[in-house]
Amino acid sequence: MTNQQLSGVPAADRLAELRAGLAAVEHRIEAACAAAGRPRSAVTLVVVTKTYPASDTRLLASLGVRQVAENRDQDASPKAAQCADLPLTWHFVGQLQTNKVRSVLRYAHHVHSVDRERLVTALSEGVLKAERPPLGCLVQVALEKEGAQHPDLGAGRAGVAPEEVAALADKIAEAPGLRLDGVMTVAPLAGPLAGDPAAAFERLWEISTAVRAAHPAATMVSAGMSGDLEQAIAAGATHVRVGTAVLGARSRLG
Ligand SMILES: *Cc1c(COP(=O)(O)O)cnc(C)c1O
């Protein structure tokens, strides 16, 4: 079942599908926490609802989901408006252009994809203008950009090189209206850590440790998706971002 076929699915059937998806993911998270000797409460499931309709977000909320993530403002903005009556926390996890900041600030509680100073400035100014509560920010780390021996790897991908994290974290911490929540990564597709999510997430944990030494409240470690949440939990992730394993395969690139 792909998301473009969903219009024909009765709500009761879709609810049952989502309930089963959530139960399967919950089981995986519990097992991974147990294997890592971590309490289940140490890991928060953030359900990535991108490409799926607002009706799915409503069904997920009825099943107890409280944390949802989106990666494109064009889709997220109307969806969040349609779900404004629900007790949801919205995470923005996609590449964010500064011209979308004003819109994202209407619904997002956390942005996981802060990757440049210019964006920090835009978010800070936007929060002040909107007179909204502080925005939680995570530095997106591009592990494929680590080290001088791979200078062009991942050049076009989102995220800062590990050696640039501390400076960007300081900028966020100093910016009015922003709160430094922690660090985020997506397992790299290039570079020495490609194909080794366990090693990648361990590297993220080291980076998080350094950030927390300077900013003790920046405890969020956002890592792990449908295919690698176990490795992320083993390496200390506090937030796993799971889409496909809950909602089904996406029919277009998310
Ligand atoms: C789509 C997406 C996810 C979820 O991926 P799945 O493989 O569907 O679980 C997590 N994080 C980010 C940044 C994404 O864009």
The ligand as a Gaussian input file, in Angstrom:
#p B3LYP/6-31G(d) Opt

LIG

0 1
 C       11.982000      10.605000       5.840000
 C       12.896000      10.866000       6.972000
 C       12.948000       9.991000       8.064000
 C       12.134000       8.714000       8.152000
 O       12.644000       7.765000       7.263000
 P       12.034000       6.285000       7.192000
 O       13.091000       5.502000       6.526000
 O       10.779000       6.381000       6.397000
 O       11.771000       5.831000       8.578000
 C       13.790000      10.326000       9.110000
 N       14.543000      11.431000       9.091000
 C       14.515000      12.299000       8.058000
 C       15.387000      13.504000       8.100000
 C       13.696000      12.044000       6.958000
 O       13.686000      12.897000       5.930000

